[in-house]
């Protein structure tokens, strides 16, 4: 016989706390990126090139594309962000929204840019490279 679950006040409070903590993290991440867009784009583009994940003819062009992507992230609605990262949602168990958004940008759009020769590595490699730079920025 199936169990009957009742959604009580206690469960509702717990779910509300989880959702609000995710929302706070999202707001904090986007705020930090807003304050450090150029610096963060420089770090990410440099690390992607250094690690051999992106082969390019112009590092500054890649950096400019990442700045544009971050500006789009800052200005986008939640629905647009969720739509952009939908194919990559299951990439890692608890993804950071900005790292996931940049990963989606690199894999789906930057790969077709005229100055990009090729994108190497798996989606996870790209995500973790970007996420490492974001966590170091958030720690500063």
C-alpha distance (Angstrom), angle and dihedral (degrees) to the residues before:
residue distance angle dihedral
X1 . . .
X2 3.82 . .
X3 3.75 121.0 .
X4 3.75 118.8 -116.8
X5 3.77 114.8 -134.6
X6 3.74 121.6 -157.6
X7 3.74 118.0 -158.3
X8 3.73 103.0 -134.9
X9 3.74 133.7 -176.8
X10 3.79 92.5 -94.9
X11 3.80 94.0 56.9
X12 3.78 91.7 44.7
X13 3.82 90.9 53.4
X14 3.80 91.5 49.2
X15 3.80 92.7 49.6
X16 3.79 90.0 47.1
X17 3.81 91.3 53.0
X18 3.80 91.5 50.0
X19 3.80 92.5 50.0
X20 3.79 93.7 45.4
X21 3.82 91.8 49.8
X22 3.81 90.0 52.0
X23 3.79 90.1 49.2
X24 3.82 91.9 48.7
X25 3.81 90.4 51.4
X26 3.79 90.7 49.2
X27 3.81 92.3 50.3
X28 3.81 92.4 46.0
X29 3.80 92.2 49.8
X30 3.80 94.3 49.1
X31 3.81 91.1 45.1
X32 3.80 91.7 51.9
X33 3.79 90.9 49.1
X34 3.81 91.0 48.1
X35 3.80 89.8 56.2
X36 3.84 94.8 45.7
X37 3.81 106.2 29.6
X38 3.81 98.6 135.0
X39 3.80 94.4 41.9
X40 3.79 93.3 47.3
X41 3.81 93.3 46.4
X42 3.80 89.8 51.4
X43 3.82 92.5 50.4
X44 3.80 93.9 46.4
X45 3.78 96.4 46.1
X46 3.81 92.0 46.2
X47 3.81 92.9 49.1
X48 3.81 93.9 46.5
X49 3.80 89.7 52.6
X50 3.83 94.6 42.1
X51 3.80 92.1 50.8
X52 3.80 90.6 50.4
X53 3.79 93.8 -117.8
X54 3.81 92.1 123.2
X55 3.77 125.5 34.7
X56 3.79 111.5 -161.0
X57 3.79 143.9 162.6
X58 3.82 93.5 -140.0
X59 3.80 125.7 35.6
X60 3.81 91.9 -171.8
X61 3.79 91.0 55.8
X62 3.81 90.5 53.9
X63 3.79 90.2 47.5
X64 3.82 90.9 51.5
X65 3.80 90.7 50.6
X66 3.80 90.9 50.9
X67 3.83 90.4 49.4
X68 3.81 88.7 53.4
X69 3.79 90.6 48.7
X70 3.81 91.2 50.6
X71 3.81 90.9 48.4
X72 3.81 88.4 52.8
X73 3.80 89.8 49.4
X74 3.79 91.8 51.8
X75 3.81 93.5 48.7
X76 3.81 98.6 39.6
X77 3.76 127.1 103.8
X78 3.81 119.1 -118.6
X79 3.80 91.5 -106.4
X80 3.81 92.4 54.6
X81 3.80 91.5 49.2
X82 3.80 92.4 47.8
X83 3.81 90.3 48.2
X84 3.81 92.2 51.2
X85 3.81 93.8 50.3
X86 3.81 97.0 39.7
X87 3.84 96.1 104.4
X88 3.82 90.3 51.3
X89 3.82 100.1 42.4
X90 3.79 93.2 107.8
X91 3.81 94.6 47.2
X92 3.81 93.0 102.2
X93 3.82 130.7 6.9
X94 3.82 99.3 -113.6
X95 3.81 106.7 16.6
X96 3.77 127.0 -168.5
X97 3.79 108.0 -123.2
X98 3.82 95.9 -135.7
X99 3.81 93.9 47.9
X100 3.79 90.2 47.9
X101 3.82 92.3 47.2
X102 3.81 91.7 51.3
X103 3.80 91.3 45.9
X104 3.80 90.2 53.1
X105 3.80 89.5 48.4
X106 3.81 93.6 51.0
X107 3.80 94.6 45.3
X108 3.80 98.5 41.6
X109 3.81 107.3 28.9
X110 3.79 112.8 12.6
X111 3.79 91.1 54.9
X112 3.83 87.9 67.9
X113 3.83 95.4 49.0
X114 3.81 115.9 120.4
X115 3.83 94.1 -123.5
X116 3.81 95.0 50.1
X117 3.78 113.8 92.9
X118 3.80 94.9 -174.3
X119 3.80 144.2 -31.2
X120 3.79 115.5 -127.9
X121 3.79 133.1 -169.9
X122 3.74 131.7 42.6
X123 3.78 126.2 -65.9
X124 3.81 88.0 -103.7
X125 3.81 91.9 54.4
X126 3.78 91.0 52.5
X127 3.82 92.4 45.3
X128 3.81 93.9 50.2
X129 3.81 92.5 46.2
X130 3.82 90.8 52.7
X131 3.80 93.2 40.8
X132 3.80 92.4 52.3
X133 3.80 90.0 55.8
X134 3.81 91.5 46.8
X135 3.80 93.6 50.4
X136 3.80 90.9 50.2
X137 3.81 89.1 50.8
X138 3.81 91.9 48.6
X139 3.81 90.8 49.4
X140 3.82 93.1 54.7
